Amino acid sequence: MSHLTTHVLDATTGSPAVGVAVELADEGGLPVDAGVTDADGRAALGPESLPAGEYTIAFRTGAYFAELGVDTFYPFVTVTFTVEVADDGTSRHYHVPLLLSPFAYSTYRGS
């Protein structure tokens, strides 16, 4: 299983946001992985383990809404978060959901 997953929900329709391009980068901005949300609005990114540090997920929301013919204020949404590694070298799974509408979004640390 990937160390990081996401789930994008379109709050205007109450359904999964299908086909949202998602990119994961490390704290230096170097790409780690990329994907597209599936029929359930989900994507898995990255290797089985991520080193400790700061990471950014970029959601290409402008392209998603353009496909639907909907104007949006946010062409993309970026979420920056910290991966922590325990003293024994392990870290837990990270889940970063995105609740999306054309003029607002929210996110949280999922499980």
Contacts in CASP RR format, 6 or more apart in sequence:
PFRMAT RR
TARGET T0000
AUTHOR 0000-0000-0000
METHOD contacts of the structure
MODEL  1
MSHLTTHVLDATTGSPAVGVAVELADEGGLPVDAGVTDADGRAALGPESL
PAGEYTIAFRTGAYFAELGVDTFYPFVTVTFTVEVADDGTSRHYHVPLLL
SPFAYSTYRGS
1 44 0 8 1.000
1 48 0 8 1.000
1 93 0 8 1.000
2 33 0 8 1.000
2 44 0 8 1.000
2 45 0 8 1.000
2 46 0 8 1.000
2 47 0 8 1.000
2 48 0 8 1.000
3 46 0 8 1.000
3 47 0 8 1.000
3 48 0 8 1.000
3 49 0 8 1.000
3 50 0 8 1.000
3 91 0 8 1.000
3 93 0 8 1.000
3 94 0 8 1.000
4 24 0 8 1.000
4 44 0 8 1.000
4 45 0 8 1.000
4 46 0 8 1.000
4 50 0 8 1.000
4 55 0 8 1.000
4 57 0 8 1.000
4 93 0 8 1.000
4 94 0 8 1.000
4 95 0 8 1.000
4 96 0 8 1.000
5 42 0 8 1.000
5 43 0 8 1.000
5 44 0 8 1.000
5 45 0 8 1.000
5 93 0 8 1.000
5 94 0 8 1.000
5 95 0 8 1.000
5 96 0 8 1.000
6 22 0 8 1.000
6 37 0 8 1.000
6 42 0 8 1.000
6 43 0 8 1.000
6 45 0 8 1.000
6 57 0 8 1.000
6 59 0 8 1.000
6 95 0 8 1.000
6 96 0 8 1.000
6 97 0 8 1.000
6 98 0 8 1.000
7 16 0 8 1.000
7 37 0 8 1.000
7 40 0 8 1.000
7 41 0 8 1.000
7 42 0 8 1.000
7 95 0 8 1.000
7 97 0 8 1.000
7 98 0 8 1.000
8 16 0 8 1.000
8 17 0 8 1.000
8 20 0 8 1.000
8 22 0 8 1.000
8 37 0 8 1.000
8 41 0 8 1.000
8 42 0 8 1.000
8 43 0 8 1.000
8 59 0 8 1.000
8 97 0 8 1.000
8 98 0 8 1.000
8 100 0 8 1.000
9 15 0 8 1.000
9 16 0 8 1.000
9 17 0 8 1.000
9 41 0 8 1.000
9 97 0 8 1.000
9 98 0 8 1.000
9 99 0 8 1.000
9 100 0 8 1.000
10 16 0 8 1.000
10 17 0 8 1.000
10 100 0 8 1.000
10 101 0 8 1.000
11 99 0 8 1.000
11 100 0 8 1.000
11 101 0 8 1.000
11 104 0 8 1.000
12 70 0 8 1.000
12 101 0 8 1.000
12 102 0 8 1.000
16 37 0 8 1.000
16 39 0 8 1.000
16 40 0 8 1.000
16 41 0 8 1.000
16 42 0 8 1.000
17 37 0 8 1.000
17 41 0 8 1.000
17 64 0 8 1.000
17 98 0 8 1.000
17 100 0 8 1.000
18 37 0 8 1.000
18 38 0 8 1.000
18 39 0 8 1.000
18 41 0 8 1.000
19 36 0 8 1.000
19 37 0 8 1.000
19 38 0 8 1.000
19 41 0 8 1.000
19 64 0 8 1.000
19 67 0 8 1.000
20 36 0 8 1.000
20 37 0 8 1.000
20 41 0 8 1.000
20 43 0 8 1.000
20 59 0 8 1.000
20 60 0 8 1.000
20 61 0 8 1.000
20 63 0 8 1.000
20 64 0 8 1.000
21 34 0 8 1.000
21 35 0 8 1.000
21 36 0 8 1.000
21 59 0 8 1.000
21 60 0 8 1.000
21 63 0 8 1.000
21 64 0 8 1.000
22 34 0 8 1.000
22 35 0 8 1.000
22 36 0 8 1.000
22 37 0 8 1.000
22 43 0 8 1.000
22 45 0 8 1.000
22 57 0 8 1.000
22 58 0 8 1.000
22 59 0 8 1.000
22 60 0 8 1.000
23 31 0 8 1.000
23 33 0 8 1.000
23 34 0 8 1.000
23 35 0 8 1.000
23 57 0 8 1.000
23 58 0 8 1.000
23 60 0 8 1.000
24 31 0 8 1.000
24 32 0 8 1.000
24 33 0 8 1.000
24 34 0 8 1.000
24 45 0 8 1.000
24 46 0 8 1.000
24 55 0 8 1.000
24 56 0 8 1.000
24 57 0 8 1.000
25 31 0 8 1.000
25 32 0 8 1.000
25 55 0 8 1.000
25 56 0 8 1.000
25 58 0 8 1.000
26 32 0 8 1.000
26 53 0 8 1.000
26 54 0 8 1.000
26 55 0 8 1.000
27 53 0 8 1.000
27 54 0 8 1.000
27 55 0 8 1.000
27 56 0 8 1.000
29 56 0 8 1.000
32 45 0 8 1.000
32 46 0 8 1.000
32 47 0 8 1.000
32 50 0 8 1.000
32 55 0 8 1.000
33 45 0 8 1.000
33 46 0 8 1.000
33 47 0 8 1.000
34 45 0 8 1.000
35 43 0 8 1.000
35 45 0 8 1.000
36 43 0 8 1.000
37 43 0 8 1.000
45 57 0 8 1.000
49 91 0 8 1.000
50 83 0 8 1.000
50 91 0 8 1.000
50 94 0 8 1.000
51 83 0 8 1.000
51 85 0 8 1.000
52 83 0 8 1.000
52 84 0 8 1.000
52 85 0 8 1.000
52 91 0 8 1.000
53 82 0 8 1.000
53 83 0 8 1.000
53 84 0 8 1.000
54 80 0 8 1.000
54 81 0 8 1.000
54 82 0 8 1.000
54 83 0 8 1.000
55 80 0 8 1.000
55 81 0 8 1.000
55 82 0 8 1.000
55 83 0 8 1.000
56 78 0 8 1.000
56 79 0 8 1.000
56 80 0 8 1.000
56 81 0 8 1.000
57 78 0 8 1.000
57 79 0 8 1.000
57 81 0 8 1.000
57 96 0 8 1.000
58 76 0 8 1.000
58 77 0 8 1.000
58 78 0 8 1.000
59 76 0 8 1.000
59 77 0 8 1.000
59 78 0 8 1.000
59 79 0 8 1.000
59 98 0 8 1.000
59 100 0 8 1.000
60 75 0 8 1.000
60 76 0 8 1.000
61 72 0 8 1.000
61 74 0 8 1.000
61 75 0 8 1.000
61 76 0 8 1.000
61 77 0 8 1.000
61 100 0 8 1.000
61 105 0 8 1.000
62 72 0 8 1.000
62 74 0 8 1.000
62 75 0 8 1.000
62 76 0 8 1.000
64 100 0 8 1.000
65 71 0 8 1.000
65 72 0 8 1.000
65 102 0 8 1.000
66 72 0 8 1.000
70 102 0 8 1.000
71 102 0 8 1.000
72 102 0 8 1.000
72 103 0 8 1.000
73 102 0 8 1.000
73 103 0 8 1.000
74 102 0 8 1.000
74 103 0 8 1.000
74 105 0 8 1.000
77 98 0 8 1.000
77 100 0 8 1.000
77 105 0 8 1.000
77 107 0 8 1.000
79 96 0 8 1.000
79 98 0 8 1.000
79 107 0 8 1.000
81 94 0 8 1.000
81 96 0 8 1.000
81 109 0 8 1.000
83 91 0 8 1.000
83 94 0 8 1.000
84 91 0 8 1.000
85 91 0 8 1.000
93 111 0 8 1.000
94 109 0 8 1.000
95 109 0 8 1.000
95 110 0 8 1.000
95 111 0 8 1.000
96 107 0 8 1.000
96 109 0 8 1.000
96 110 0 8 1.000
97 107 0 8 1.000
97 108 0 8 1.000
97 110 0 8 1.000
98 105 0 8 1.000
98 106 0 8 1.000
98 107 0 8 1.000
99 105 0 8 1.000
99 106 0 8 1.000
99 107 0 8 1.000
END
